[in-house]
């Protein structure tokens, strides 16, 4: 799913929220909660285009063919 999200200022740091339901579908949540140690990788692909990937023990997931 895609959704329009607002870019917000958190004490000078730009942030965008992610949908908790989608994070749950992807197995990022632990018992429905956001793990304290979950790391996310943000990659700028082009002007105004960013990809966010959940980092796992195996590292950063590869980009799907449709995104490359």
Helices and strands as residue ranges (DSSP letters): E 8-10, E 13-15, H 20-25, E 40-46, E 49-56, E 59-60
